[in-house]
Amino acid sequence: MKKILFLFLVTILAACNSAKKVTETNTIETERIEVQKVAPKSVNKIAREITAKKDANGYLIGIANKESFQDEAFKGWFDNSYEEYTTDKKTMDKLKTAIEGYTIKGFMGSWCGDSKRETPRFYKLLDETSFNQNDFELITVDRSKKTPDNLQEGLNIIRVPTFIFYKDGEEVGRYVEYPRETLEKDILKIVMGQPYKHSYDRSQ
């Protein structure tokens, strides 16, 4: 009788330990699932609908992106300027991390020689730094530096191209028309918070 009672107790204890292991395993799996649920998600900060179209003069007007310049009217100068520009690799290595966390708003004119030169180069810089282009908004303007819906209003756009850099919603600097040194060196100064004046800044 004692042997039977002993075997019964051993069986119950073994079953409890097995159930405990199953419970622990389920708890671990639940915790793993919870961690996956709270993984961070990317946020598009200023991405907007692409609206750029050619006006009566053949100028591109509105919100554009890189693909907007594959129209036959713009493709020749855009692709040539993009391919011909060689970036400074040493500066670009620094820029890859320094430019993270910024948003950029650009203004250019498809009629403007400086815009035709600098805008493709700017896109090449963004491509080579793997910048999230959802955080870059490019606005193409007419010869009066305006769009029909006044996207330039309040931003003091006097010359194009102008690329404005924002951190946490605040403007930290802008690149205007042509570089003081090179495109990538000028932009590195802006995003590193170093002293920088664009080519038309006459402030003391």
N, C-alpha and C positions, 0 to 999 in steps of 0.2 A: 504493500500500500504506500509506504514511504517512497519507494522508487517511482511509483506512478505519479505521486504528488510532485516529486522533484522534477521529473520530465515535463510535467505540465507547466511549472513555473519557468523552467528554462525556455520552453516554447514561447510563452508570453513575452518574456524579456527579449528574445530574439526578434519577435514581431514588432515590439515597440522601437527597438533600435533601427530596424529596417524602415519603419514609418518615419522616424526622426530624420534619417538620411534623405528620404524622399522629400520631406518638408523643407530641409535645408537646401536641397537642390532646387526646389521650386522657388524658394526665397531668392537664391542667387540669380536664377533666370529672370525673376521679376525685377530685380535691381538692375540687371543688364538692360532690360527693356526700357526702364525708366530713364536711364542715362541716354539712350538713343533718342528718346522723345524730346529731350531738352537741348539737343545739339543746335548750335547757332545757325541761323539762316542768313543768306546774303540779302541786302536791301538795296533796291534801285533808288538812288537819292534824287536825281534830277532827270531821269530818262523821260522823254516826251514823244508824242506822235511825230513822225517825220512828215512835214508838210511842204517842203521846198519844191517849187515848180518854176519853170521858166516864165518870165513875164513877156510883155510885148516886145521888149528889146533883146530878148534871149538871155537875160540875166537870171541866175538862180536866186529865188527869194523865198525865205522861210526857214524852218528848222530842217537841217540837213544831216547826213551822216556820210561815211566814207563811200558807201554805195551810190550816193547821189551824184558823185563825180564820174561814174562810169557811163553816163550819157555821152554820146558821141561829141557833143559840143564842148565837153570839159575833159574827157578822158585823155586826150593827147598831152596837154600840159600837166595834168595831175600825175599821170603815170610817169612821165619823164622826170618831173621834179622829185617824186618819191624815190625812184630807182637811182637817180644820180647822186642823191645826198648820202654821204657816209658819216655816220655818227662817231664821236670820240668814245671808244669803248671804256676807257678808264672813268670818264665822267658818267657814262651811262650805268656802269656798275654801281656807282653811288646813288644815282637817281632812281634806280629800281626800287629801293626801299624807302628813300626819302619822299617819294611822290605818293606813297600809300596814305589813304585817309583824306585825300583832297578831292574836291569837286572842281570842275573847270567849265567856264562859260566862254565860248569863243564867238567872235564876229569877223566875217570876211566878206569880200565882194568878188564875185566871179568875173568882174570887169577890171579888177585891180591887179596890176603887175606884182606888187608886194604880196598880196594874198595868194596869187597863183604860185609864188615861190615858197612862201612860208607855210601855208596850210598843208600841203602834202608832206613837207618835212616834219611838221608837228604830228601828223598821223603816224609817220614812221617812228618818231620818238615814242609815241604812245604804244605802238605795236611792240617795239623792242623792250619796253619796260613792263610789258604785260598789264598795262593799266586797264582797269575795268571801264570800258567805253560807255557803259550805262551812266557813268559819273561825268561824262563829257557831253555838253550840249553845244552844238555849232549852229549859229544863226547867220544866214546869208542875207545881205542887205543890198539895197539899191545905191545909186550914186550919192544920194543924200544921207547915207548911213542909216536908213530906216527900213522898217517892214510895214505892210499895211495894218497889222495889228499892234504896232509900236512895241515890239519885243525889246527894243533898245532903250526904252524910256527909263530915265533915272540912272543910267549907267555911264553917262558922259563918254559916249563913243564918238571920238573925233576923227580918229584914223583907223584904218584896217590894214592888216588884221590886228585884232586885240584879243588876247587870251587872258581871262581873269581867273585867278586862283583863290579858292575859298577853303577855309578850315573851320569846321563847326559852324558853318553858315556865315562866317565873317570873311570879307575880302582881305587877303594878306599881301597881294601884289598883282601886277599885270605886266604882260609882255606886249609891246606895241610896235608893230610894223617891221622892225629889223633888230638884230641883236647888238648888244654892246660888245660882247666877245663872240660867243657862238650861241645858237639856239639852246643847246643842252646845258651849257655853262650858266647862261642867264637863268634858265628855269631852275637849275639846281640851287642857285642863290636864293630864289624866291621861296622854294619849298623848304630850304634849310633855315630860313629866317635870317639870312645874312643881309647886310646892307646892299640894296639894289635900287637903281632908278632906271626906268625904261627910257628909251631913246628920246622922248619928248618931255621928260620930267625935268622942269627947271626949278623945282623947289630947293631951298637951302638945306 
